[in-house]
């Protein structure tokens, strides 16, 4: 499996910031998954707190389309998030067989089945692994083995949710999010140094200043760095 170009860029940004563990974990995870599920099409690792997604795809794999909402007579499938559920108008979840059937029918990505696995730390979800395969039974009987390979919790496995492989679009945003986060961290550090305050106070000041000015925190962070240091990198906002 190979990383998307944006994932290559994102991992390069993390490496420059001193994080080599994410790249190693992604490579190790994808190699293990490929051995267990030969017809794997893709793997996405999402870091929950950081809101960063990294995606690996099978060599030569191509994916179509970016559908939004798929409507049915009595239900709607929301495709905006990787871990989804089919919700009927009466608020009750449809049975799993129908959900899986309609999810497969609605998919335009070439994905026939998916498996989502949460990664926990002290009982809290810190990351999600989303796996995508070309056959509908690719993950059957492999939940425990795949969870072990990914360092995830098999008990929290969810099947056939992100049939459109939308996580790859989140992965495309990762490089910009990493750069924006770095600028924000620098601004927080500058505020701490200049005002003799702790990180939480500095973050609150930055957030409040951005809200008052009606701009994003990244843009405010760049303004802070320009004020304190005279220069800042290009605005990605």
C-alpha positions in Angstrom: 0.0 0.0 0.0 1.1 3.5 -0.6 0.3 6.9 1.0 -1.8 9.5 -0.7 0.3 12.5 -1.9 -1.3 14.7 0.8 -0.4 12.0 3.4 3.2 12.0 2.3 3.2 15.8 2.7 1.5 15.6 6.1 3.9 13.0 7.4 6.8 15.1 6.2 5.4 18.1 8.2 5.1 15.9 11.3 8.7 14.6 10.8 9.9 18.2 10.7 8.1 18.8 14.0 9.8 15.8 15.5 7.0 13.2 15.1 8.3 10.0 13.4 6.0 7.6 15.2 2.9 8.3 13.1 4.6 7.5 9.9 6.0 4.3 11.3 2.7 3.2 12.8 0.9 3.9 9.5 3.4 1.8 7.5 3.4 -1.1 10.0 -0.4 -1.1 10.2 -0.9 -1.1 6.4 1.6 -3.9 5.9 -0.1 -6.1 8.5 -3.6 -5.3 7.2 -2.5 -6.2 3.6 -1.3 -9.6 4.8 -4.6 -10.3 6.5 -6.9 -8.8 3.8 -5.3 -9.2 0.3 -8.0 -7.3 -1.5 -7.7 -4.2 0.8 -8.3 -1.0 -1.1 -7.5 1.6 1.5 -6.7 2.4 5.1 -7.3 5.6 7.0 -5.9 6.4 10.4 -7.6 9.4 12.1 -6.2 11.0 15.2 -9.2 12.1 17.1 -7.9 15.0 19.2 -5.7 16.4 16.5 -8.4 15.9 13.8 -5.8 14.6 11.4 -6.4 11.8 8.9 -3.7 9.8 7.0 -4.7 7.5 4.2 -2.9 4.6 2.4 -4.3 3.1 -0.8 -3.6 -0.1 -2.7 -1.2 0.3 -5.6 -3.2 1.1 -8.8 -6.5 1.6 -6.9 -8.8 4.3 -8.3 -11.9 5.8 -6.7 -14.8 7.6 -8.1 -17.1 10.4 -7.0 -17.9 12.3 -3.9 -21.7 11.8 -3.2 -23.3 13.9 -0.5 -26.6 12.5 0.8 -28.4 9.4 -0.4 -32.1 9.5 0.1 -34.5 6.6 0.5 -38.2 6.3 1.0 -38.1 6.3 4.8 -34.4 6.9 5.7 -31.4 9.0 4.9 -27.7 8.1 4.8 -25.5 10.9 5.9 -22.1 10.5 4.1 -20.4 13.5 5.8 -18.5 11.4 8.4 -16.5 8.2 8.3 -18.3 6.5 11.2 -22.0 6.7 10.3 -25.3 5.1 11.0 -28.5 4.8 9.0 -31.2 6.7 10.9 -34.9 6.3 10.1 -37.3 9.2 10.5 -38.8 7.7 13.6 -35.4 7.9 15.3 -34.9 4.1 15.4 -31.8 2.5 13.7 -32.6 0.1 10.9 -31.5 -3.4 11.2 -27.9 -4.1 10.2 -28.7 -6.2 7.1 -30.7 -3.5 5.5 -28.1 -0.8 6.3 -25.3 -2.9 4.8 -27.4 -3.6 1.7 -28.3 0.0 1.1 -24.8 1.2 1.9 -23.3 -1.1 -0.7 -25.9 0.0 -3.3 -25.2 3.7 -2.6 -21.5 3.5 -2.8 -19.8 4.9 -5.9 -16.2 4.4 -4.7 -15.8 0.8 -5.7 -15.6 -0.2 -2.0 -17.6 -3.3 -1.3 -17.1 -3.5 2.5 -15.5 -1.4 5.3 -14.4 -2.0 8.9 -14.0 0.8 11.4 -12.0 0.1 14.6 -11.4 2.5 17.5 -8.0 2.8 19.2 -8.4 3.4 23.0 -6.1 4.8 25.6 -7.3 4.4 29.2 -10.8 3.7 27.9 -10.9 6.9 25.7 -11.0 6.8 21.9 -7.8 8.5 20.7 -7.9 7.3 17.1 -10.0 5.5 14.5 -8.8 3.0 11.8 -11.1 2.7 8.8 -10.4 -0.1 6.4 -11.8 -0.5 2.9 -12.0 -3.7 0.7 -13.1 -4.7 -2.8 -15.1 -7.7 -1.7 -18.1 -7.7 0.6 -16.9 -10.5 2.9 -13.2 -9.3 3.1 -13.3 -8.6 6.8 -15.5 -11.5 7.9 -13.9 -13.6 10.6 -10.9 -11.2 10.8 -12.0 -8.5 13.3 -9.9 -9.7 16.1 -6.8 -10.2 14.0 -7.2 -6.8 12.3 -7.8 -5.1 15.7 -4.6 -6.7 17.0 -2.6 -5.6 13.9 -3.9 -2.0 14.3 -3.7 -1.8 18.1 -7.4 -1.3 18.2 -10.5 -2.6 20.1 -12.3 -5.4 18.2 -15.3 -4.9 20.5 -15.9 -1.5 19.0 -15.8 -2.7 15.4 -18.4 -1.1 13.0 -19.0 -2.5 9.5 -19.9 -0.9 6.2 -20.2 2.8 7.3 -17.9 4.9 5.1 -18.7 3.1 1.8 -17.8 6.1 -0.2 -14.3 6.3 1.3 -14.8 9.9 2.4 -11.9 9.7 4.9 -9.6 10.2 1.9 -11.0 13.7 1.5 -10.2 14.4 5.2 -6.7 13.2 4.6 -6.3 15.8 1.9 -6.8 18.5 4.5 -4.1 17.1 6.9 -1.0 19.1 5.7 -2.8 22.4 6.0 -4.2 21.5 9.5 -0.7 20.5 10.7 0.8 23.8 9.5 -2.1 25.8 11.0 -1.7 23.9 14.3 2.0 24.7 14.4 1.4 28.4 13.9 -1.2 28.3 16.7 1.3 26.6 19.0 3.9 29.2 18.2 1.5 32.0 19.0 0.4 30.3 22.3 4.1 30.1 23.2 4.7 33.7 22.4 1.7 34.8 24.5 3.0 32.7 27.4 6.4 34.2 27.2 5.3 37.8 26.9 2.4 37.7 29.4 3.8 35.1 31.9 0.7 33.0 31.7 0.1 29.2 31.4 -0.8 27.4 28.2 -4.6 27.2 29.0 -4.7 31.0 29.6 -2.7 31.7 26.4 -5.1 29.5 24.3 -8.1 31.2 25.8 -6.7 34.7 25.0 -6.0 33.6 21.5 -9.4 32.2 21.0 -11.2 35.2 22.5 -9.1 37.6 20.4 -10.0 35.7 17.3 -13.7 35.7 18.2 -13.8 39.4 18.9 -12.0 40.1 15.6 -14.3 37.7 13.7 -11.4 35.8 12.2 -10.0 32.3 12.5 -7.6 31.3 15.3 -5.0 30.6 12.7 -5.2 34.1 11.3 -5.1 35.6 14.8 -2.1 33.4 15.6 -0.3 34.8 12.5 -1.2 38.3 13.6 0.3 37.6 17.1 3.5 36.3 15.6 3.8 39.2 13.2 3.3 41.6 16.1 5.8 39.9 18.3 8.4 38.8 15.8 7.7 40.9 12.7 7.3 38.0 10.3 5.2 34.9 9.8 4.7 32.3 7.1 2.0 32.4 4.4 -1.6 32.4 5.5 -3.4 29.1 4.7 -6.7 30.2 6.0 
